[in-house]
Amino acid sequence: MPAFDEKIDSIWSNMQNNEKENQALVSLRNFLLPLLMNGQVGFKDVV
């Protein structure tokens, strides 16, 4: 059973990390979207 527990722990850790990253991305989106919609920020073309 230790191998199973290790795999579950790894999956659980990945899920928690993904949740933290999702929260950070939502926060960034909520900050930037109004600025983008008002034309206060824009995109720079990269070639």
MODA-V82339 format. One record per run of one state. SS is the DSSP state (~ for helix, > for strand, _ for the rest). FROM is the first residue (numbers start at 1). TO is the last residue. If there is no record, write none. Layout:
# MODA-V82339
SS/FROM/TO ; SS/FROM/TO
This chain:
# MODA-V82339
_/1/1 ; ~/2/37 ; _/38/47
